[in-house]
Amino acid sequence: MKTIIVNKSLRIFPNYSEFSKIYDTIMGDRSGMANIVLHLVEKIFKKYNKIEMLDLACGTGEIHNFFDKRFKITGIDISEDMLRVARIKHPENKYIKSDVRRFTSEKAYDLITFNYDSINHLLQIEEWISMFETSYKNLKKGCIYF
């Protein structure tokens, strides 16, 4: 996969425009991860009628198929092509093009997820730290980062 280096800390994989078209087929069944998240939610958020969820590196939003109407989902991804697919599949959700290492939000979330192998796109420990710090700032006190 050819990588374009924009600066030392930002790499863009240009073939996501092509990959976004077959991503869901390649990635396969997502129910396992969804069931883990749902199990945690049932234990911790029993009394919640609405759960504000932020999904980092959401890709095509395929995992969002498994979440019911209690979830108000915002997805963040750096690939506009992946987000385009997510918006078609889930027009009720909000999708934002942003970098998981330095996104900003005017509100805090009950649940922040960073699923599958998305963290592997962060190649330096400093990038991990930045992503965790940014996530922490956007997480409601006493809520879940998963």
C-alpha positions as CSV (number, residue, x, y, z in Angstrom):
1,M,0.0,0.0,0.0
2,K,1.5,3.3,-1.1
3,T,1.6,5.9,1.7
4,I,1.6,9.6,1.2
5,I,3.5,11.5,4.0
6,V,1.8,14.8,4.6
7,N,4.0,15.5,7.6
8,K,5.8,13.2,10.1
9,S,2.7,12.5,12.0
10,L,0.0,12.2,9.3
11,R,0.0,9.4,6.8
12,I,-2.8,9.0,4.3
13,F,-3.4,5.8,2.5
14,P,-4.8,6.9,-0.9
15,N,-6.2,3.6,-1.9
16,Y,-9.0,3.8,0.7
17,S,-11.0,5.2,-2.1
18,E,-10.9,1.8,-3.8
19,F,-10.8,-0.2,-0.5
20,S,-13.9,1.5,0.8
21,K,-15.9,-0.2,-2.0
22,I,-14.9,-3.7,-0.8
23,Y,-14.1,-3.0,2.9
24,D,-17.2,-4.6,4.3
25,T,-16.8,-7.8,2.3
26,I,-13.2,-8.1,3.2
27,M,-13.8,-7.4,7.0
28,G,-16.6,-9.9,7.2
29,D,-18.9,-10.5,10.2
30,R,-18.7,-7.8,12.9
31,S,-21.2,-9.3,15.3
32,G,-18.6,-10.6,17.7
33,M,-17.2,-7.1,18.5
34,A,-20.7,-5.6,18.5
35,N,-21.8,-8.2,21.0
36,I,-18.9,-7.4,23.4
37,V,-19.8,-3.7,23.2
38,L,-23.5,-4.4,23.8
39,H,-22.7,-6.7,26.8
40,L,-20.7,-3.9,28.4
41,V,-23.5,-1.4,27.7
42,E,-26.1,-3.6,29.2
43,K,-24.1,-3.9,32.4
44,I,-23.1,-0.2,32.8
45,F,-25.9,1.7,31.1
46,K,-29.0,-0.2,32.2
47,K,-30.9,2.9,33.0
48,Y,-29.9,4.9,29.9
49,N,-32.6,5.7,27.3
50,K,-30.0,7.3,25.0
51,I,-26.3,6.5,24.8
52,E,-24.1,9.1,23.1
53,M,-21.5,7.0,21.3
54,L,-18.4,8.1,19.5
55,D,-16.8,5.6,17.2
56,L,-13.2,6.4,16.3
57,A,-11.9,5.2,13.0
58,C,-15.4,4.1,12.2
59,G,-14.7,3.2,8.6
60,T,-17.9,2.3,6.7
61,G,-19.9,2.2,10.0
62,E,-20.7,-1.5,9.5
63,I,-20.6,-2.2,13.3
64,H,-23.4,0.4,13.6
65,N,-25.8,-2.1,12.1
66,F,-25.8,-3.9,15.5
67,F,-26.8,-0.9,17.7
68,D,-30.4,-0.1,18.4
69,K,-32.2,3.2,18.6
70,R,-30.8,3.9,22.2
71,F,-27.5,4.8,20.5
72,K,-26.9,8.2,19.1
73,I,-23.8,7.5,17.1
74,T,-21.1,9.9,15.9
75,G,-18.4,8.3,13.8
76,I,-14.9,9.8,13.1
77,D,-12.6,8.7,10.3
78,I,-9.8,10.3,8.3
79,S,-11.0,8.8,5.0
80,E,-13.8,10.7,3.3
81,D,-14.4,7.6,1.0
82,M,-15.1,5.4,4.0
83,L,-17.3,8.0,5.6
84,R,-19.2,8.3,2.3
85,V,-20.2,4.7,2.6
86,A,-21.1,5.1,6.2
87,R,-23.4,8.0,5.5
88,I,-25.2,6.0,2.8
89,K,-25.7,3.1,5.2
90,H,-26.6,5.1,8.2
91,P,-28.0,8.6,7.4
92,E,-29.4,8.9,10.9
93,N,-25.8,9.0,12.3
94,K,-23.4,11.8,12.3
95,Y,-20.0,11.2,10.5
96,I,-17.1,13.6,10.7
97,K,-13.8,13.6,8.8
98,S,-11.2,14.0,11.5
99,D,-8.0,12.6,12.9
100,V,-8.5,10.5,16.0
101,R,-5.3,11.9,17.5
102,R,-6.7,15.5,17.7
103,F,-10.4,15.7,17.1
104,T,-12.5,18.2,19.1
105,S,-16.1,18.0,20.1
106,E,-18.4,20.4,21.8
107,K,-20.0,17.6,23.8
108,A,-18.8,14.6,25.8
109,Y,-19.8,11.0,25.1
110,D,-21.0,8.1,27.3
111,L,-19.1,5.6,25.2
112,I,-16.1,5.9,23.0
113,T,-15.0,3.0,20.9
114,F,-11.9,2.3,18.8
115,N,-12.7,-1.1,17.3
116,Y,-10.8,-3.8,15.5
117,D,-7.2,-3.1,14.5
118,S,-7.7,0.6,14.0
119,I,-5.0,1.5,16.6
120,N,-2.5,-0.1,14.3
121,H,-2.7,2.9,12.1
122,L,-1.0,4.9,14.9
123,L,2.6,4.0,14.5
124,Q,4.3,6.0,17.2
125,I,3.7,5.9,20.9
126,E,3.2,9.7,20.9
127,E,0.2,9.1,18.5
128,W,-1.3,6.6,20.9
129,I,-0.9,9.1,23.8
130,S,-2.4,11.9,21.8
131,M,-5.4,9.7,20.8
132,F,-6.0,8.6,24.4
133,E,-5.7,12.2,25.8
134,T,-8.1,13.5,23.1
135,S,-10.5,10.7,23.8
136,Y,-10.4,11.3,27.6
137,K,-11.3,15.0,27.1
138,N,-14.4,13.9,25.2
139,L,-15.6,11.2,27.5
140,K,-18.2,11.9,30.2
141,K,-17.0,11.2,33.8
142,G,-17.6,7.6,34.8
143,C,-18.3,6.4,31.3
144,I,-16.5,4.0,29.0
145,Y,-13.7,4.0,26.5
146,F,-13.5,0.7,24.7
